[in-house]
């Protein structure tokens, strides 16, 4: 497998989404390839950083307000402007 293919699969590998055969192939490549190993390490530290931050979710009410605010916005009607 090419390094580019390996690196495309690294995030799936970290998430445990690779099938066992693919994971084994990736691991055997990592053993012999320093650049892919360092790529994996930097990806892993990024993933761990993201996971360590508590996930903040917007309250549903706020989401609804945002949705209605964006969908009900109407263009300004210039015909309402009177000049005396
Ligand atoms: Zn490689």
PDB file of the backbone (N, CA, C, O) and the ligand in Angstrom, with CONECT records:
HET     ZN  A 101       1
ATOM      1  N   UNK A   1       0.831  -1.202   0.000  1.00  0.00           N
ATOM      2  CA  UNK A   1       0.000   0.000   0.000  1.00  0.00           C
ATOM      3  C   UNK A   1       0.872   1.260   0.000  1.00  0.00           C
ATOM      4  O   UNK A   1       1.941   1.291   0.609  1.00  0.00           O
ATOM      5  N   UNK A   2       0.400   2.277  -0.683  1.00  0.00           N
ATOM      6  CA  UNK A   2       1.133   3.537  -0.744  1.00  0.00           C
ATOM      7  C   UNK A   2       0.939   4.337   0.538  1.00  0.00           C
ATOM      8  O   UNK A   2      -0.063   4.190   1.236  1.00  0.00           O
ATOM      9  N   UNK A   3       1.934   5.200   0.836  1.00  0.00           N
ATOM     10  CA  UNK A   3       1.821   6.044   2.026  1.00  0.00           C
ATOM     11  C   UNK A   3       0.553   6.893   1.990  1.00  0.00           C
ATOM     12  O   UNK A   3      -0.099   7.086   3.016  1.00  0.00           O
ATOM     13  N   UNK A   4       0.200   7.405   0.792  1.00  0.00           N
ATOM     14  CA  UNK A   4      -0.989   8.253   0.718  1.00  0.00           C
ATOM     15  C   UNK A   4      -2.244   7.471   1.087  1.00  0.00           C
ATOM     16  O   UNK A   4      -3.140   7.992   1.752  1.00  0.00           O
ATOM     17  N   UNK A   5      -2.299   6.201   0.642  1.00  0.00           N
ATOM     18  CA  UNK A   5      -3.446   5.363   1.006  1.00  0.00           C
ATOM     19  C   UNK A   5      -3.482   5.094   2.503  1.00  0.00           C
ATOM     20  O   UNK A   5      -4.537   5.139   3.137  1.00  0.00           O
ATOM     21  N   UNK A   6      -2.306   4.815   3.052  1.00  0.00           N
ATOM     22  CA  UNK A   6      -2.213   4.562   4.489  1.00  0.00           C
ATOM     23  C   UNK A   6      -2.717   5.777   5.260  1.00  0.00           C
ATOM     24  O   UNK A   6      -3.513   5.657   6.191  1.00  0.00           O
ATOM     25  N   UNK A   7      -2.236   6.948   4.849  1.00  0.00           N
ATOM     26  CA  UNK A   7      -2.576   8.149   5.602  1.00  0.00           C
ATOM     27  C   UNK A   7      -4.047   8.510   5.459  1.00  0.00           C
ATOM     28  O   UNK A   7      -4.633   9.111   6.360  1.00  0.00           O
ATOM     29  N   UNK A   8      -4.647   8.143   4.329  1.00  0.00           N
ATOM     30  CA  UNK A   8      -6.091   8.344   4.190  1.00  0.00           C
ATOM     31  C   UNK A   8      -6.876   7.473   5.164  1.00  0.00           C
ATOM     32  O   UNK A   8      -7.966   7.837   5.607  1.00  0.00           O
ATOM     33  N   UNK A   9      -6.301   6.315   5.487  1.00  0.00           N
ATOM     34  CA  UNK A   9      -7.011   5.362   6.339  1.00  0.00           C
ATOM     35  C   UNK A   9      -6.705   5.512   7.820  1.00  0.00           C
ATOM     36  O   UNK A   9      -7.291   4.821   8.653  1.00  0.00           O
ATOM     37  N   UNK A  10      -5.770   6.429   8.153  1.00  0.00           N
ATOM     38  CA  UNK A  10      -5.337   6.511   9.542  1.00  0.00           C
ATOM     39  C   UNK A  10      -6.471   6.905  10.489  1.00  0.00           C
ATOM     40  O   UNK A  10      -6.583   6.354  11.584  1.00  0.00           O
ATOM     41  N   UNK A  11      -7.301   7.845  10.077  1.00  0.00           N
ATOM     42  CA  UNK A  11      -8.357   8.282  10.991  1.00  0.00           C
ATOM     43  C   UNK A  11      -9.393   7.176  11.197  1.00  0.00           C
ATOM     44  O   UNK A  11      -9.915   6.997  12.298  1.00  0.00           O
ATOM     45  N   UNK A  12      -9.685   6.432  10.118  1.00  0.00           N
ATOM     46  CA  UNK A  12     -10.589   5.292  10.245  1.00  0.00           C
ATOM     47  C   UNK A  12      -9.980   4.226  11.153  1.00  0.00           C
ATOM     48  O   UNK A  12     -10.674   3.577  11.936  1.00  0.00           O
ATOM     49  N   UNK A  13      -8.662   4.064  11.025  1.00  0.00           N
ATOM     50  CA  UNK A  13      -7.958   3.097  11.870  1.00  0.00           C
ATOM     51  C   UNK A  13      -8.063   3.490  13.340  1.00  0.00           C
ATOM     52  O   UNK A  13      -8.317   2.649  14.202  1.00  0.00           O
ATOM     53  N   UNK A  14      -7.863   4.785  13.616  1.00  0.00           N
ATOM     54  CA  UNK A  14      -7.945   5.262  14.999  1.00  0.00           C
ATOM     55  C   UNK A  14      -9.352   5.101  15.550  1.00  0.00           C
ATOM     56  O   UNK A  14      -9.531   4.841  16.740  1.00  0.00           O
ATOM     57  N   UNK A  15     -10.345   5.253  14.695  1.00  0.00           N
ATOM     58  CA  UNK A  15     -11.735   5.110  15.134  1.00  0.00           C
ATOM     59  C   UNK A  15     -12.166   3.658  15.193  1.00  0.00           C
ATOM     60  O   UNK A  15     -13.300   3.365  15.572  1.00  0.00           O
ATOM     61  N   UNK A  16     -11.267   2.729  14.818  1.00  0.00           N
ATOM     62  CA  UNK A  16     -11.618   1.315  14.829  1.00  0.00           C
ATOM     63  C   UNK A  16     -12.579   0.940  13.717  1.00  0.00           C
ATOM     64  O   UNK A  16     -13.305  -0.048  13.820  1.00  0.00           O
ATOM     65  N   UNK A  17     -12.582   1.746  12.634  1.00  0.00           N
ATOM     66  CA  UNK A  17     -13.533   1.505  11.557  1.00  0.00           C
ATOM     67  C   UNK A  17     -12.968   0.632  10.439  1.00  0.00           C
ATOM     68  O   UNK A  17     -13.700   0.203   9.547  1.00  0.00           O
ATOM     69  N   UNK A  18     -11.664   0.374  10.493  1.00  0.00           N
ATOM     70  CA  UNK A  18     -11.076  -0.485   9.466  1.00  0.00           C
ATOM     71  C   UNK A  18     -11.398  -1.945   9.760  1.00  0.00           C
ATOM     72  O   UNK A  18     -11.489  -2.352  10.918  1.00  0.00           O
ATOM     73  N   UNK A  19     -11.568  -2.727   8.695  1.00  0.00           N
ATOM     74  CA  UNK A  19     -11.737  -4.163   8.898  1.00  0.00           C
ATOM     75  C   UNK A  19     -10.389  -4.744   9.331  1.00  0.00           C
ATOM     76  O   UNK A  19      -9.343  -4.151   9.068  1.00  0.00           O
ATOM     77  N   UNK A  20     -10.415  -5.909   9.998  1.00  0.00           N
ATOM     78  CA  UNK A  20      -9.182  -6.477  10.564  1.00  0.00           C
ATOM     79  C   UNK A  20      -8.073  -6.624   9.547  1.00  0.00           C
ATOM     80  O   UNK A  20      -6.914  -6.373   9.874  1.00  0.00           O
ATOM     81  N   UNK A  21      -8.384  -7.022   8.327  1.00  0.00           N
ATOM     82  CA  UNK A  21      -7.356  -7.204   7.308  1.00  0.00           C
ATOM     83  C   UNK A  21      -6.707  -5.861   6.965  1.00  0.00           C
ATOM     84  O   UNK A  21      -5.487  -5.756   6.842  1.00  0.00           O
ATOM     85  N   UNK A  22      -7.544  -4.845   6.814  1.00  0.00           N
ATOM     86  CA  UNK A  22      -7.020  -3.524   6.496  1.00  0.00           C
ATOM     87  C   UNK A  22      -6.173  -2.969   7.624  1.00  0.00           C
ATOM     88  O   UNK A  22      -5.134  -2.353   7.385  1.00  0.00           O
ATOM     89  N   UNK A  23      -6.620  -3.189   8.863  1.00  0.00           N
ATOM     90  CA  UNK A  23      -5.870  -2.713  10.022  1.00  0.00           C
ATOM     91  C   UNK A  23      -4.518  -3.409  10.113  1.00  0.00           C
ATOM     92  O   UNK A  23      -3.510  -2.780  10.435  1.00  0.00           O
ATOM     93  N   UNK A  24      -4.500  -4.721   9.826  1.00  0.00           N
ATOM     94  CA  UNK A  24      -3.243  -5.470   9.889  1.00  0.00           C
ATOM     95  C   UNK A  24      -2.274  -4.977   8.827  1.00  0.00           C
ATOM     96  O   UNK A  24      -1.074  -4.844   9.069  1.00  0.00           O
ATOM     97  N   UNK A  25      -2.817  -4.707   7.644  1.00  0.00           N
ATOM     98  CA  UNK A  25      -1.975  -4.212   6.563  1.00  0.00           C
ATOM     99  C   UNK A  25      -1.393  -2.841   6.913  1.00  0.00           C
ATOM    100  O   UNK A  25      -0.223  -2.554   6.659  1.00  0.00           O
ATOM    101  N   UNK A  26      -2.246  -2.009   7.503  1.00  0.00           N
ATOM    102  CA  UNK A  26      -1.814  -0.678   7.901  1.00  0.00           C
ATOM    103  C   UNK A  26      -0.732  -0.765   8.973  1.00  0.00           C
ATOM    104  O   UNK A  26       0.268  -0.048   8.921  1.00  0.00           O
ATOM    105  N   UNK A  27      -0.945  -1.656   9.951  1.00  0.00           N
ATOM    106  CA  UNK A  27       0.038  -1.780  11.027  1.00  0.00           C
ATOM    107  C   UNK A  27       1.382  -2.273  10.511  1.00  0.00           C
ATOM    108  O   UNK A  27       2.434  -1.807  10.949  1.00  0.00           O
ATOM    109  N   UNK A  28       1.342  -3.228   9.567  1.00  0.00           N
ATOM    110  CA  UNK A  28       2.617  -3.734   9.053  1.00  0.00           C
ATOM    111  C   UNK A  28       3.336  -2.657   8.255  1.00  0.00           C
ATOM    112  O   UNK A  28       4.567  -2.620   8.237  1.00  0.00           O
ATOM    113  N   UNK A  29       2.583  -1.778   7.592  1.00  0.00           N
ATOM    114  CA  UNK A  29       3.208  -0.658   6.894  1.00  0.00           C
ATOM    115  C   UNK A  29       3.831   0.312   7.904  1.00  0.00           C
ATOM    116  O   UNK A  29       4.938   0.813   7.702  1.00  0.00           O
ATOM    117  N   UNK A  30       3.106   0.563   8.983  1.00  0.00           N
ATOM    118  CA  UNK A  30       3.589   1.506   9.999  1.00  0.00           C
ATOM    119  C   UNK A  30       4.909   1.038  10.605  1.00  0.00           C
ATOM    120  O   UNK A  30       5.772   1.847  10.946  1.00  0.00           O
ATOM    121  N   UNK A  31       5.051  -0.290  10.733  1.00  0.00           N
ATOM    122  CA  UNK A  31       6.281  -0.816  11.320  1.00  0.00           C
ATOM    123  C   UNK A  31       7.504  -0.416  10.510  1.00  0.00           C
ATOM    124  O   UNK A  31       8.583  -0.193  11.058  1.00  0.00           O
ATOM    125  N   UNK A  32       7.320  -0.329   9.185  1.00  0.00           N
ATOM    126  CA  UNK A  32       8.472  -0.040   8.349  1.00  0.00           C
ATOM    127  C   UNK A  32       8.508   1.380   7.831  1.00  0.00           C
ATOM    128  O   UNK A  32       9.423   1.737   7.090  1.00  0.00           O
ATOM    129  N   UNK A  33       7.532   2.205   8.203  1.00  0.00           N
ATOM    130  CA  UNK A  33       7.461   3.539   7.611  1.00  0.00           C
ATOM    131  C   UNK A  33       7.354   4.601   8.693  1.00  0.00           C
ATOM    132  O   UNK A  33       6.324   4.747   9.351  1.00  0.00           O
ATOM    133  N   UNK A  34       8.446   5.339   8.860  1.00  0.00           N
ATOM    134  CA  UNK A  34       8.495   6.312   9.936  1.00  0.00           C
ATOM    135  C   UNK A  34       7.565   7.497   9.682  1.00  0.00           C
ATOM    136  O   UNK A  34       6.968   8.033  10.616  1.00  0.00           O
ATOM    137  N   UNK A  35       7.442   7.904   8.418  1.00  0.00           N
ATOM    138  CA  UNK A  35       6.640   9.094   8.141  1.00  0.00           C
ATOM    139  C   UNK A  35       5.159   8.830   8.422  1.00  0.00           C
ATOM    140  O   UNK A  35       4.454   9.707   8.921  1.00  0.00           O
ATOM    141  N   UNK A  36       4.684   7.610   8.098  1.00  0.00           N
ATOM    142  CA  UNK A  36       3.293   7.278   8.401  1.00  0.00           C
ATOM    143  C   UNK A  36       3.086   7.127   9.904  1.00  0.00           C
ATOM    144  O   UNK A  36       2.014   7.439  10.422  1.00  0.00           O
ATOM    145  N   UNK A  37       4.112   6.649  10.601  1.00  0.00           N
ATOM    146  CA  UNK A  37       4.007   6.525  12.061  1.00  0.00           C
ATOM    147  C   UNK A  37       3.856   7.890  12.713  1.00  0.00           C
ATOM    148  O   UNK A  37       3.028   8.070  13.605  1.00  0.00           O
ATOM    149  N   UNK A  38       4.665   8.859  12.261  1.00  0.00           N
ATOM    150  CA  UNK A  38       4.576  10.187  12.864  1.00  0.00           C
ATOM    151  C   UNK A  38       3.244  10.837  12.491  1.00  0.00           C
ATOM    152  O   UNK A  38       2.672  11.595  13.275  1.00  0.00           O
ATOM    153  N   UNK A  39       2.753  10.533  11.281  1.00  0.00           N
ATOM    154  CA  UNK A  39       1.436  11.017  10.866  1.00  0.00           C
ATOM    155  C   UNK A  39       0.358  10.465  11.796  1.00  0.00           C
ATOM    156  O   UNK A  39      -0.542  11.189  12.223  1.00  0.00           O
ATOM    157  N   UNK A  40       0.462   9.176  12.100  1.00  0.00           N
ATOM    158  CA  UNK A  40      -0.489   8.545  13.007  1.00  0.00           C
ATOM    159  C   UNK A  40      -0.433   9.182  14.392  1.00  0.00           C
ATOM    160  O   UNK A  40      -1.467   9.419  15.016  1.00  0.00           O
ATOM    161  N   UNK A  41       0.776   9.456  14.864  1.00  0.00           N
ATOM    162  CA  UNK A  41       0.920  10.044  16.195  1.00  0.00           C
ATOM    163  C   UNK A  41       0.300  11.430  16.268  1.00  0.00           C
ATOM    164  O   UNK A  41      -0.383  11.760  17.237  1.00  0.00           O
ATOM    165  N   UNK A  42       0.538  12.245  15.235  1.00  0.00           N
ATOM    166  CA  UNK A  42      -0.022  13.595  15.265  1.00  0.00           C
ATOM    167  C   UNK A  42      -1.546  13.543  15.163  1.00  0.00           C
ATOM    168  O   UNK A  42      -2.253  14.337  15.783  1.00  0.00           O
ATOM    169  N   UNK A  43      -2.039  12.582  14.361  1.00  0.00           N
ATOM    170  CA  UNK A  43      -3.489  12.426  14.240  1.00  0.00           C
ATOM    171  C   UNK A  43      -4.087  11.964  15.564  1.00  0.00           C
ATOM    172  O   UNK A  43      -5.146  12.432  15.982  1.00  0.00           O
ATOM    173  N   UNK A  44      -3.388  11.039  16.214  1.00  0.00           N
ATOM    174  CA  UNK A  44      -3.881  10.505  17.478  1.00  0.00           C
ATOM    175  C   UNK A  44      -3.956  11.594  18.544  1.00  0.00           C
ATOM    176  O   UNK A  44      -4.920  11.662  19.307  1.00  0.00           O
ATOM    177  N   UNK A  45      -2.928  12.448  18.589  1.00  0.00           N
ATOM    178  CA  UNK A  45      -2.949  13.500  19.607  1.00  0.00           C
ATOM    179  C   UNK A  45      -4.054  14.507  19.310  1.00  0.00           C
ATOM    180  O   UNK A  45      -4.658  15.056  20.231  1.00  0.00           O
ATOM    181  N   UNK A  46      -4.323  14.753  18.016  1.00  0.00           N
ATOM    182  CA  UNK A  46      -5.429  15.649  17.667  1.00  0.00           C
ATOM    183  C   UNK A  46      -6.755  15.061  18.098  1.00  0.00           C
ATOM    184  O   UNK A  46      -7.592  15.751  18.679  1.00  0.00           O
ATOM    185  N   UNK A  47      -6.945  13.774  17.811  1.00  0.00           N
ATOM    186  CA  UNK A  47      -8.191  13.104  18.168  1.00  0.00           C
ATOM    187  C   UNK A  47      -8.390  13.118  19.676  1.00  0.00           C
ATOM    188  O   UNK A  47      -9.499  13.347  20.161  1.00  0.00           O
ATOM    189  N   UNK A  48      -7.309  12.870  20.420  1.00  0.00           N
ATOM    190  CA  UNK A  48      -7.428  12.855  21.871  1.00  0.00           C
ATOM    191  C   UNK A  48      -7.748  14.236  22.418  1.00  0.00           C
ATOM    192  O   UNK A  48      -8.488  14.373  23.392  1.00  0.00           O
ATOM    193  N   UNK A  49      -7.185  15.255  21.787  1.00  0.00           N
ATOM    194  CA  UNK A  49      -7.475  16.627  22.197  1.00  0.00           C
ATOM    195  C   UNK A  49      -8.959  16.932  21.998  1.00  0.00           C
ATOM    196  O   UNK A  49      -9.613  17.494  22.877  1.00  0.00           O
ATOM    197  N   UNK A  50      -9.480  16.554  20.827  1.00  0.00           N
ATOM    198  CA  UNK A  50     -10.887  16.812  20.529  1.00  0.00           C
ATOM    199  C   UNK A  50     -11.782  16.067  21.500  1.00  0.00           C
ATOM    200  O   UNK A  50     -12.784  16.598  21.979  1.00  0.00           O
ATOM    201  N   UNK A  51     -11.398  14.806  21.786  1.00  0.00           N
ATOM    202  CA  UNK A  51     -12.241  13.994  22.672  1.00  0.00           C
ATOM    203  C   UNK A  51     -12.197  14.476  24.106  1.00  0.00           C
ATOM    204  O   UNK A  51     -13.150  14.263  24.856  1.00  0.00           O
ATOM    205  N   UNK A  52     -11.089  15.135  24.514  1.00  0.00           N
ATOM    206  CA  UNK A  52     -10.978  15.579  25.899  1.00  0.00           C
ATOM    207  C   UNK A  52     -11.809  16.825  26.157  1.00  0.00           C
ATOM    208  O   UNK A  52     -12.093  17.157  27.307  1.00  0.00           O
ATOM    209  N   UNK A  53     -12.198  17.513  25.095  1.00  0.00           N
ATOM    210  CA  UNK A  53     -13.036  18.703  25.262  1.00  0.00           C
ATOM    211  C   UNK A  53     -14.489  18.258  25.372  1.00  0.00           C
ATOM    212  O   UNK A  53     -14.988  17.545  24.502  1.00  0.00           O
ATOM    213  N   UNK A  54     -15.162  18.672  26.427  1.00  0.00           N
ATOM    214  CA  UNK A  54     -16.567  18.285  26.559  1.00  0.00           C
ATOM    215  C   UNK A  54     -17.383  18.822  25.398  1.00  0.00           C
ATOM    216  O   UNK A  54     -17.224  19.968  24.977  1.00  0.00           O
ATOM    217  N   UNK A  55     -18.249  17.978  24.898  1.00  0.00           N
ATOM    218  CA  UNK A  55     -19.019  18.367  23.734  1.00  0.00           C
ATOM    219  C   UNK A  55     -20.137  19.318  24.161  1.00  0.00           C
ATOM    220  O   UNK A  55     -20.972  18.975  24.999  1.00  0.00           O
ATOM    221  N   UNK A  56     -20.141  20.477  23.594  1.00  0.00           N
ATOM    222  CA  UNK A  56     -21.164  21.463  23.918  1.00  0.00           C
ATOM    223  C   UNK A  56     -22.217  21.430  22.823  1.00  0.00           C
ATOM    224  O   UNK A  56     -21.923  21.593  21.638  1.00  0.00           O
ATOM    225  N   UNK A  57     -23.440  21.218  23.251  1.00  0.00           N
ATOM    226  CA  UNK A  57     -24.511  21.177  22.256  1.00  0.00           C
ATOM    227  C   UNK A  57     -25.437  22.370  22.449  1.00  0.00           C
ATOM    228  O   UNK A  57     -25.773  22.738  23.574  1.00  0.00           O
ATOM    229  N   UNK A  58     -25.831  22.949  21.362  1.00  0.00           N
ATOM    230  CA  UNK A  58     -26.787  24.044  21.431  1.00  0.00           C
ATOM    231  C   UNK A  58     -28.133  23.487  21.851  1.00  0.00           C
ATOM    232  O   UNK A  58     -28.555  22.440  21.359  1.00  0.00           O
ATOM    233  N   UNK A  59     -28.820  24.185  22.768  1.00  0.00           N
ATOM    234  CA  UNK A  59     -30.145  23.712  23.174  1.00  0.00           C
ATOM    235  C   UNK A  59     -31.076  23.671  21.972  1.00  0.00           C
ATOM    236  O   UNK A  59     -30.961  24.513  21.082  1.00  0.00           O
ATOM    237  N   UNK A  60     -32.008  22.700  21.924  1.00  0.00           N
ATOM    238  CA  UNK A  60     -32.902  22.562  20.764  1.00  0.00           C
ATOM    239  C   UNK A  60     -33.663  23.837  20.461  1.00  0.00           C
ATOM    240  O   UNK A  60     -33.890  24.165  19.296  1.00  0.00           O
ATOM    241  N   UNK A  61     -34.067  24.571  21.517  1.00  0.00           N
ATOM    242  CA  UNK A  61     -34.827  25.803  21.298  1.00  0.00           C
ATOM    243  C   UNK A  61     -34.022  26.783  20.479  1.00  0.00           C
ATOM    244  O   UNK A  61     -34.531  27.422  19.559  1.00  0.00           O
ATOM    245  N   UNK A  62     -32.747  26.891  20.833  1.00  0.00           N
ATOM    246  CA  UNK A  62     -31.883  27.815  20.112  1.00  0.00           C
ATOM    247  C   UNK A  62     -31.761  27.416  18.650  1.00  0.00           C
ATOM    248  O   UNK A  62     -31.772  28.265  17.758  1.00  0.00           O
ATOM    249  N   UNK A  63     -31.642  26.094  18.412  1.00  0.00           N
ATOM    250  CA  UNK A  63     -31.549  25.620  17.036  1.00  0.00           C
ATOM    251  C   UNK A  63     -32.795  25.995  16.254  1.00  0.00           C
ATOM    252  O   UNK A  63     -32.708  26.434  15.107  1.00  0.00           O
ATOM    253  N   UNK A  64     -33.973  25.819  16.884  1.00  0.00           N
ATOM    254  CA  UNK A  64     -35.227  26.155  16.197  1.00  0.00           C
ATOM    255  C   UNK A  64     -35.292  27.636  15.865  1.00  0.00           C
ATOM    256  O   UNK A  64     -35.710  28.034  14.778  1.00  0.00           O
ATOM    257  N   UNK A  65     -34.863  28.454  16.845  1.00  0.00           N
ATOM    258  CA  UNK A  65     -34.884  29.896  16.593  1.00  0.00           C
ATOM    259  C   UNK A  65     -33.979  30.278  15.441  1.00  0.00           C
ATOM    260  O   UNK A  65     -34.323  31.112  14.603  1.00  0.00           O
ATOM    261  N   UNK A  66     -32.816  29.652  15.416  1.00  0.00           N
ATOM    262  CA  UNK A  66     -31.884  29.935  14.331  1.00  0.00           C
ATOM    263  C   UNK A  66     -32.482  29.540  12.987  1.00  0.00           C
ATOM    264  O   UNK A  66     -32.373  30.266  11.999  1.00  0.00           O
ATOM    265  N   UNK A  67     -33.124  28.357  12.975  1.00  0.00           N
ATOM    266  CA  UNK A  67     -33.698  27.868  11.728  1.00  0.00           C
ATOM    267  C   UNK A  67     -34.811  28.791  11.251  1.00  0.00           C
ATOM    268  O   UNK A  67     -34.880  29.119  10.067  1.00  0.00           O
ATOM    269  N   UNK A  68     -35.693  29.216  12.176  1.00  0.00           N
ATOM    270  CA  UNK A  68     -36.803  30.057  11.746  1.00  0.00           C
ATOM    271  C   UNK A  68     -36.315  31.461  11.392  1.00  0.00           C
ATOM    272  O   UNK A  68     -36.874  32.117  10.513  1.00  0.00           O
ATOM    273  N   UNK A  69     -35.277  31.913  12.076  1.00  0.00           N
ATOM    274  CA  UNK A  69     -34.754  33.248  11.787  1.00  0.00           C
ATOM    275  C   UNK A  69     -34.167  33.307  10.385  1.00  0.00           C
ATOM    276  O   UNK A  69     -34.297  34.316   9.692  1.00  0.00           O
ATOM    277  N   UNK A  70     -33.521  32.222   9.970  1.00  0.00           N
ATOM    278  CA  UNK A  70     -32.900  32.259   8.650  1.00  0.00           C
ATOM    279  C   UNK A  70     -33.908  31.997   7.548  1.00  0.00           C
ATOM    280  O   UNK A  70     -33.767  32.521   6.443  1.00  0.00           O
ATOM    281  N   UNK A  71     -34.941  31.178   7.836  1.00  0.00           N
ATOM    282  CA  UNK A  71     -35.870  30.834   6.761  1.00  0.00           C
ATOM    283  C   UNK A  71     -36.950  31.894   6.568  1.00  0.00           C
ATOM    284  O   UNK A  71     -37.505  32.012   5.476  1.00  0.00           O
ATOM    285  N   UNK A  72     -37.261  32.674   7.620  1.00  0.00           N
ATOM    286  CA  UNK A  72     -38.365  33.627   7.495  1.00  0.00           C
ATOM    287  C   UNK A  72     -37.886  35.024   7.141  1.00  0.00           C
ATOM    288  O   UNK A  72     -38.669  35.969   7.048  1.00  0.00           O
ATOM    289  N   UNK A  73     -36.578  35.126   6.946  1.00  0.00           N
ATOM    290  CA  UNK A  73     -36.057  36.448   6.610  1.00  0.00           C
ATOM    291  C   UNK A  73     -36.519  36.844   5.213  1.00  0.00           C
ATOM    292  O   UNK A  73     -36.285  36.111   4.252  1.00  0.00           O
ATOM    293  N   UNK A  74     -37.162  37.980   5.094  1.00  0.00           N
ATOM    294  CA  UNK A  74     -37.685  38.416   3.802  1.00  0.00           C
ATOM    295  C   UNK A  74     -36.896  39.617   3.314  1.00  0.00           C
ATOM    296  O   UNK A  74     -36.379  40.402   4.109  1.00  0.00           O
ATOM    297  N   UNK A  75     -36.811  39.746   2.040  1.00  0.00           N
ATOM    298  CA  UNK A  75     -36.111  40.919   1.503  1.00  0.00           C
ATOM    299  C   UNK A  75     -36.834  42.210   1.892  1.00  0.00           C
ATOM    300  O   UNK A  75     -38.060  42.244   2.005  1.00  0.00           O
ATOM    301  N   UNK A  76     -36.075  43.233   2.088  1.00  0.00           N
ATOM    302  CA  UNK A  76     -36.653  44.520   2.468  1.00  0.00           C
ATOM    303  C   UNK A  76     -37.498  45.042   1.316  1.00  0.00           C
ATOM    304  O   UNK A  76     -37.064  45.092   0.165  1.00  0.00           O
ATOM    305  N   UNK A  77     -38.722  45.430   1.669  1.00  0.00           N
ATOM    306  CA  UNK A  77     -39.599  45.927   0.608  1.00  0.00           C
ATOM    307  C   UNK A  77     -39.441  47.436   0.491  1.00  0.00           C
ATOM    308  O   UNK A  77     -39.837  48.194   1.377  1.00  0.00           O
ATOM    309  N   UNK A  78     -38.863  47.842  -0.603  1.00  0.00           N
ATOM    310  CA  UNK A  78     -38.587  49.265  -0.772  1.00  0.00           C
ATOM    311  C   UNK A  78     -39.842  50.055  -1.074  1.00  0.00           C
ATOM    312  O   UNK A  78     -39.863  51.279  -0.945  1.00  0.00           O
ATOM    313  N   UNK A  79     -40.908  49.340  -1.484  1.00  0.00           N
ATOM    314  CA  UNK A  79     -42.139  50.061  -1.832  1.00  0.00           C
ATOM    315  C   UNK A  79     -42.787  50.694  -0.613  1.00  0.00           C
ATOM    316  O   UNK A  79     -43.660  51.551  -0.750  1.00  0.00           O
ATOM    317  N   UNK A  80     -42.365  50.277   0.591  1.00  0.00           N
ATOM    318  CA  UNK A  80     -42.943  50.847   1.800  1.00  0.00           C
ATOM    319  C   UNK A  80     -42.334  52.200   2.144  1.00  0.00           C
ATOM    320  O   UNK A  80     -42.775  52.869   3.079  1.00  0.00           O
ATOM    321  N   UNK A  81     -41.334  52.590   1.394  1.00  0.00           N
ATOM    322  CA  UNK A  81     -40.684  53.869   1.692  1.00  0.00           C
ATOM    323  C   UNK A  81     -41.457  54.985   0.978  1.00  0.00           C
ATOM    324  O   UNK A  81     -41.624  54.982  -0.242  1.00  0.00           O
ATOM    325  N   UNK A  82     -41.910  55.917   1.778  1.00  0.00           N
ATOM    326  CA  UNK A  82     -42.650  57.020   1.180  1.00  0.00           C
ATOM    327  C   UNK A  82     -41.823  58.297   1.285  1.00  0.00           C
ATOM    328  O   UNK A  82     -41.070  58.492   2.239  1.00  0.00           O
ATOM    329  N   UNK A  83     -41.971  59.112   0.341  1.00  0.00           N
ATOM    330  CA  UNK A  83     -41.164  60.340   0.319  1.00  0.00           C
ATOM    331  C   UNK A  83     -42.067  61.552   0.547  1.00  0.00           C
ATOM    332  O   UNK A  83     -41.913  62.566  -0.134  1.00  0.00           O
ATOM    333  N   UNK A  84     -42.983  61.467   1.471  1.00  0.00           N
ATOM    334  CA  UNK A  84     -43.839  62.609   1.787  1.00  0.00           C
ATOM    335  C   UNK A  84     -44.916  62.661   0.761  1.00  0.00           C
ATOM    336  O   UNK A  84     -45.772  63.544   0.810  1.00  0.00           O
TER     337      UNK A  84
HETATM  338 ZN    ZN A 101       4.185   5.155   4.750  1.00  0.00          ZN
END
